[in-house]
Amino acid sequence: MKYILILICSFVLFFAVSQERRIEFEEYDLENGLHVILHQDNSTPIVNVSVLYHVGSKNEPEGRTGFAHFFEHLMFEGSKNVKRGEFNKILDKAGGTNNANTDFDRTFYFETLPSHQLEIALYLESERMLHAVIDSTGIATQKEVVKEEKRLRIDNQPYGSILEETFSRVFNGTSYGWTPIGSFEYIDAATEGDFKDFFDTFYVPDNATLSIAGDINIPETKDMVKKWFGEIPKGTKAIPRPKINMQKLGKIRADVFDNIQLPAVIQAYQMTERGSDDYYALAMVTTLLSGGESSRFQKEIVDNQQLAVQVASIPLALEDAGVFIAFGLVNTGISTEDLSAAMDEEIERVKNELIDDREFQKLRNQIENVFVSSNSTMRGIAESLATYHVYYGDTNLINSEIERYMAVTKKDLQRVAKKYLDTNNRVELTYLPKSEQQTTEGEKTNDN
């Protein structure tokens, strides 16, 4: 009876929150193919403008890796009407901030600024979509910027190469096999013509989604969008959409020697793409294992057994596939073998023991809290709207996706753990200090 009351209260709370948090929006296409999404919220005089280009490292051909990330930087170099170095100055003067990021499937730009300055952000984004300057000076400048970023974030960062080392093995032979940072070798070898061709292929309105959220008037905003983006011509080149064909991994084990002090264990499993039914169940398995101080990894491996100073799991679901990563940083004096075995044991528990009612309800509450929090800012809303449109084809998932999580059952958690978290089909990396590196080292692969 007590559990039934908890479920009833949780349902009532979820319904109330979902109704209160419902995000209204309008979406439409311009004649040139640009998809536009508008969300009006006049509670504060702030607006966020974002442009999502459907291009990431997955779209790069082999021998051209790093182009998507490089363009994230190059697009700040200026345009026909915005001089080099003026982009940020114009935004600063308007009281705005901006940034950009690149992943395997997309490149994303955004500005947050006072709502009465909305048109400035639209002007700047339209300028780099139509008139971006791609010349030898900007290319040379950004080459050095990107190289320095790689040195700081990957080469000289402890454990910074984990994604590179993991993805090259999990997705070997596919364009998910390299990370967005790419290779300097290919960037250095590329010509100005290569960069212009990349721009003409991907930086076109019919490969972009413009999302605006905040203190706007929708009819007036529509007029401004048409003014600044309506005359940009549609792209004329075919946009590459590589198909990622996954193959069984078998057991892949490797040692990676790095500038670190504490060894680490990385276990990586192939998983389904974002938006699938199994994706939601795997995301909940992640929260069960490492979502907070009371999670299973934390309580058993860190607190009780004291085998690790940190253990986490991350479901990196991409557009066409994904990788479920479990990461552990060993405690002083503990072997990587003992930590790996403890991580395996907790995953086996998920496979073999049905989660109890109390822990399952806590898990659902955690998922709901994360979902609501992700749309608590205008930037978060603008990004979510664009993401749901591009990857899921359903922008209204910003309101209803939580229902997909809530539809996951206890048996679903057990099922996906058995299906995907298979020790006979994973990559396991052991990160070791360079001081332990042997004269000979190798990688053992067993496909049995």
Secondary structure, 3 states (H helix, E strand, C coil): CHHHHHHHHHHHHHHHHHHHCCCCCEEEECCCCCEEEEEECCCCCEEEEEEEECCCHHHCCCCCCCHHHHHHHHCCCCECCCCCCHHHHHHHHCCCEEEEEECCCCEEEEEEEEHHHHHHHHHHHHHHHHCECCCHHHHHHHHHHHHHHHHHHHHCCCCCCHHHHHHHHHCCCCCCCCCCCCCHHHHHHCCHHHHHHHHHHHCCHHHEEEEEEECCCHHHHHHHHHHHHCCCCCCCCCCCCCCCCCCCCCEEEEEEEECCCCCEEEEEEEECCCCCHHHHHHHHHHHHHHCCCCCHHHHHHHHHCCCEEEEEEEEEECCCCEEEEEEEEECCCCCHHHHHHHHHHHHHHHHHCCCCHHHHHHHHHHHHHHHHHHCCCHHHHHHHHHHHHHHHCCCCHHHHHHHHHHCCCHHHHHHHHHHHCCCCCEEEEEEEEHHHCCCCCCCEEECC
